Structure formats: C-alpha cells, structure tokens
Amino acid sequence: MYGDTTRRDALIGMGAAAGLAMLPGAATLAQGAGDRKLGYAIVGLGSYATRQIMPAFAQCRNARIAALVSGTPEKLARYGAEYGVPATHHYNYQTFERLADNRDVDIVYVVLPVAMHAEYSIRASKAGKHVMCEKPMAVSSAECQSMIDAAKAAGKKLMIGYRSRFQPHNVAAIDLCRKQVVGPTRMIRTAHGFSIQPDQWRLDRKMSGGGSMMDIGIYSLQAARYLSGEEPVEVMATESTDRRDPRFATVEDRVDFTLRFPSGVLASCISSYSSPHNEARVIGTDGYIELDPATPYQGQRLRVRVKGETTEPAIDTSGPSQFAAQLDHLAQCILTNRTPLVPGEEGLRDIRIIEAVYRSMNEGRRVALA
Amino acid sequence: MYGDTTRRDALIGMGAAAGLAMLPGAATLAQGAGDRKLGYAIVGLGSYATRQIMPAFAQCRNARIAALVSGTPEKLARYGAEYGVPATHHYNYQTFERLADNRDVDIVYVVLPVAMHAEYSIRASKAGKHVMCEKPMAVSSAECQSMIDAAKAAGKKLMIGYRSRFQPHNVAAIDLCRKQVVGPTRMIRTAHGFSIQPDQWRLDRKMSGGGSMMDIGIYSLQAARYLSGEEPVEVMATESTDRRDPRFATVEDRVDFTLRFPSGVLASCISSYSSPHNEARVIGTDGYIELDPATPYQGQRLRVRVKGETTEPAIDTSGPSQFAAQLDHLAQCILTNRTPLVPGEEGLRDIRIIEAVYRSMNEGRRVALA
C-alpha cells in the first residue's frame, strides 16, 4: 500500500506550488474584500507589537494602523511619528474607552500581558470594535468564554493571533497531511522552547497565567491540532521545574504532554523555558512530514521523507508575511462578514486543553477532554 | 554562560577523534585478554543470528563460532558448512544439555523468541556456560532475576545483547553528553519504530511478552538511560493500538512514554509498530546532540547543534562493528574476569521500567520507580 510514488510526488508538488493559495478561502475573502483598509488600534507597544506586527502593515491590502494605545507617552510619540498616527489617535489605559468615538478604528489588537487580555478585549468589544487578541487568549477558560460572550453581545468579531495558521510552510504541511503523502498519520512529535531571560512579565504568574506551556508550549499544542486536524480526547502530562532557579519561582519550566486524538494518533509534545526547540514532525506509515524550524518569525523549512528519500518542497514565500496575512484576514472577514479561521472559540479550545495539561501534570493522571 | 566556544569545539573534536577508544575499558580489556578466542554456541538460527551476529565473528579478536543449536536440521547443515562447525558441534533443543560436555563452547548466545530467553539462559548456566542473551532479556522481571540467579549459582557471566553500547556514534554521543557540550541536559527525545510485517512471533504475546515496547521501544528506553546517564524515577505512558488491525490482536502498537530522571531531565520516548522512527536527541540549554538514525545496524549519524551552528563530528568507524565489539566484549570480560558493561542486571532494569510503562498506560497514571 501507499506504493504509488507518482501520485505522491504529484501531490507533494501540488502542495508546494499551491503555497499561500491553500489558505482556506484566502483568495475568496481577499477578492470580496476589495481594497478598503480597516483601521487597527494597537494596544500595548511592547517588543512583539513594535518589531513584528506594526512593520507588517506595510504589506497589508486591507489593514492599516489607525491608533495607538500605551501607558508610556514616549512610546506614543515615537511610534506615532514612525507610523504617521496623529496625537488625536493616541490613547492610554484611562482614555481607552474613547476609542468608541474614533470612526477610523475598526479593530482593536490586544498585545498586552496575558492577564490583561480579557479585560481589554471585553472593553474593546463594549466600545463597539472588532477584536484581535494575542495568544494565549486568556489566563482561564472562564475568561475566554466571557471574551467570546462580549464580542457576541456587541455583534463584533473576535480573532486570536495564531500567526502560524497564515504561514506558508505550515499551511503546506497541513495540506500534505490531509493528502496523506506519507500514509495515514500515526504519530506527531512537536517541541517548542527557549531559554527564557529573567525579569519579565512572562515569569510572573499573575501576569502570564502560567509558564512555558502558556507562552510557547501553546505552539506545540496548536501544531498537534492543526497537523492532525482532530481535537484531542485525552491528555497526559509531566512537568519538570527547578524551583531553585529564580526564573521559575511562580511558573513551570518544562512540560512533556501527550495528546490522544480520536483516530488513535498520539501527539508527543514538549514545552520548555530552559532549552531550545522549534519543530513539528508528522509520522505516517511511510515516512514523515517535518517543519524544522516550524514556527519562528521567519526561516521555516518543510521536508518530506517517504520510503527513505527526503525532499524539500519549494514553498512560495513571495506573498505577505504571516503577520500581514493574519492582519488582513480579520479585516477581510469583517468586510465579507465571515468567521475568522481562528476565532475566540479556537483560543478557548487551547486554554481548555492547557488547563487539562496542568491538571494532568499536577495530579499525575490521564485527563479526559470533553 | 556556556559561551566558551573554543573549549566546546575542542571537546567536540576530542569526542569525535576518540571514537571506539572511549568504550569503557575496551582497550584495557582487549589488552589483558590476549589473542585467545572463546567459543560461542549460537542458539536459534533466525534472521538476526544468521544475518547480523554470525558474520560479525570474522572481525572478532577473542570470539569464534564453536557450536550451533537449532530445531531445524537443514539450518544446522547449511550454517555448519558455511562457518566450518562440524556435525559433532550441532545441537537441537533436546540435546542442548550436552553442550556441558563440549569444551570448545565457553559462551552460549541465546537468540530465541523472548519467551524462551529465561529457559535457555538458565539451562546454559546450569550447563556451566557463560551466557549472552538477546534483548529484551525476558518477558518479566521475575524471569530476569531467575536468570541472574542461575548465572551467579554457576559462577558464570551473563550479558545482554545491547549492541548500541558498542556502536561508535552512540559511544561518542554519550561522551559529548557527559562533557555537556550543549550545556546541561534538559530534555531527551527519542523514538524507535517500524511498520511490522504480519505473521511473526513478535506479534504473539505468548512468544514476545509484549508488543513494540519490548521489541523496539526498548531502544528508546536504553537511549534515554545511557544518554542521560541516570536511572528514571518516574514514568507516564500512553498507548494507542488499533485492535481491528490483525497484527495487534495480542500486543500493543504505539506507546508514548515519558521518563523523569533525578536531575529533572525529562525523556520523551516513542515506540511504534506502525510508523518508522529511529532517532535520539539530547537537548541542552545551548543546543542539541542528535543521533539520526540512532540505532540501525549501520549508517548512524551524529550531529551537534550549538548556538545555531550544526557540525557533524567525524567518527572513526574503521574498527570492528557493534556486533563484533559486543561479542568480543563478553569474551574479554571472561578472559580478564571483569563484569560486562551490560550484565543481566542491566537487562533487568529495562524490564522493570517496561513493566512500569505498561502499568502506567493501563492505569492512566504516573508510576514511581523504586
């Protein structure tokens, strides 16, 4: 079985050539959306917002920076000047509600520490704005639900910033998995981690809601879910944290967690705040599909190994970056009235699973997922 | 920290150059052993014995084939002719005890289905012979203990056929781990598996004692132990077996198991009878040491990635193969009266951990190891 090399090669070729065009409905959405640019208010001018997100607007077809929100006047002045956002469109956390009156702002992008996601997403929904919120969505599934409820009550959209779903190598890998080019999936192995620097909000549980699992392990969790195309039914997890390390006074370091999917696929996942990892491998009966690195800001590589031969499908990366594609996607969903690929419900699913991971590692037992 | 690239490079270079010489005491043992060749009786003339082990004697300094044991007269005739073993040195399972009277036979190598390991190892010890037994050592820790007891009562040695401990890339990887060339170890990831063909003793629990975990998962378990240099204190495991697949009527297919070591290192291990895997990666704070493939009969590769740069240390493979080195090792231990690197107690340790893996996956909970 699976001996039809010609068909497989053809499929791999297709997957590669298709590139960004394989984004679910991306072309359709873009078409219906026309050229109108919706305005984003960027809430929180930290490193990720200023170095990754804001420069990406230059590539966007349907999104532009319309307003800035920060507690630091110097940042408002500096980035206002850099991106041409006038002082009338600068806000702080006390004047945040005035965004309601700014008709240039369609979407509020929450790029704050995790513990502030729910509050500012809900305040933005109440201000009548659509919301993009960074991942992890919030510190608890209850908070996630209240964010979903607030967006629904406002009749506005809510999307979570899962950039990898808009990254061409990851999109191509999903496609190759669905086409079973290495046979039916049997195992998934994915690991994400880095050696975290001390003295930052991520290491303060009150601000982050948790340790590596919330911050970087969520990439392993996401990869396992989008590469399998299934929802896990069971989780088993083990933690290892050196509490003498001052970085880990309140949050966990390493987590090894295993997800079982309905088809029988097992995903062996790693999350670490003390070792470098960034990879995902889908192992089928005949070989594997590998993203290594899988989810960096840039430089992903996709390899396919079937029956002892490794190929690296060419991926078209000439289109907009994952950051720009993500920004455009929400705008296009609003312009064409569609549900985003990664709505609030998707963020909630991850947080529910992360809560099960924590329960499993704390109680030393298998935890079933509803 | 760990920024001393020059020192690290030097260590990597050393590790590579040292090659087989790093085998614990190998040179010393070989020296003291002189040139005398001890005689092996090969028990069970299946594929592994005839294709891997028997051809390796040609490279041995202290070992030779002295006798053959098989239930199939045609095999005795064929391999007797091929290896110059006269009919006087052919045995079957009824005449096995007569090995006691054959002074050309020093060592009995048990290469039978796992369920027969204990019986024939014990019969060999009682016949006054040293024993080499294939892995997994036996179907239960109780059987392992009885094999150890029998060898001890006979005043003879017992070694388990862990060939990877004599394989240069694996030996070099162990050395690089001890020298912390990628910083202190934080995680280990290792996977072993293949798509098993139907209709063989490995798929009959009565003959094999278990499924993939016993047969191929044991390589992941061994790698985690010898690369960490520690004994696990805790195991957590998840199984996935499609019982509709006729291959898996009595044995398990996939097992994902996590070992926790006293230092806090976690080893994420995979065993599979339905997907191809053969790799081991030790992740330190600064990078990783990777064996990929890790434990095939030949073709291992060792890579070291530190601070974004990958190197492939040159390994001297001009010496005897892992099979020959293993055969010589037991002979040299006998000639110099030393304890083998992988005695019966080592086989027992693995079986105890495998029993804990089975308990964990069946009960869905963490299992502590004594």
Interface residues (C-beta under 8 A of the other chain):
Chain A: R186 M187 R189 A191 G193 S195 E234 M236 A237 T238 S240 T241 D242 R254 D256 T258 R260 G264 V265 L266 S268 I270 S272 S274 S275 P276 H277 I283 G284 T285 D286 G287 Y288 G364 R365 R366
Chain B: R186 M187 R189 A191 G193 S195 E234 M236 A237 T238 S240 T241 D242 R254 D256 T258 R260 G264 V265 L266 S268 I270 S272 S274 S275 P276 H277 I283 G284 T285 D286 G287 Y288 G364 R365 R366
